[in-house]
């Protein structure tokens, strides 16, 4: 399986030291990831450092763009204010799912405008907490974004006029299959063992740049695939809840 990399929660006060360490592992092998940029972060959970000058952050993002990294709109404020999991319920909270179309359109337009104002081109949407619903898809199409990094499967697929680029649900169990997937990295919370795992994956497996993943031909997905994906996401969420209950 070819593995593309996405890095979530790119925001001004993220842990830049950890991010740079993960980036170095990728850069050494010429791998360009997808970055999920939060346009106007108001989620204090993402803040690990002091606030930099605004222009410092946007210059850093533009440099990533120049290096060939693909940039995704990662919500608007990254604040969860509904208790909905939407159409891919890995979580039961959202910045979008459950809100009206108008409200979602307003947030998405605002986020996209901020990125554009700073010279950032967005090709994809990365839903905070993976949660989105029909109105999110409708609003995304309205602002000209038709690609999403989410879903399960072994290839990009088309559904509802959007192209979905699936993410891994259990990478080590999937990677002997043919096709493509995405390794999701939250560098803010990466520990030593996570960096070691990343090193292992990029040195032993076929890891590709995200732009190569975007060139893979999408397949049409039916309702059957979406139902399977919905139940897979639900099962994964429940398993995570059980495990975290045990380790508490
Ligand atoms: Zn996030």
Boltz pocket constraint, residues with backbone or C-beta under 6 A from the ligand:
constraints:
  - pocket:
      binder: B
      contacts: [[A, 8], [A, 9], [A, 74], [A, 78], [A, 127], [A, 128], [A, 129]]
      max_distance: 6.0
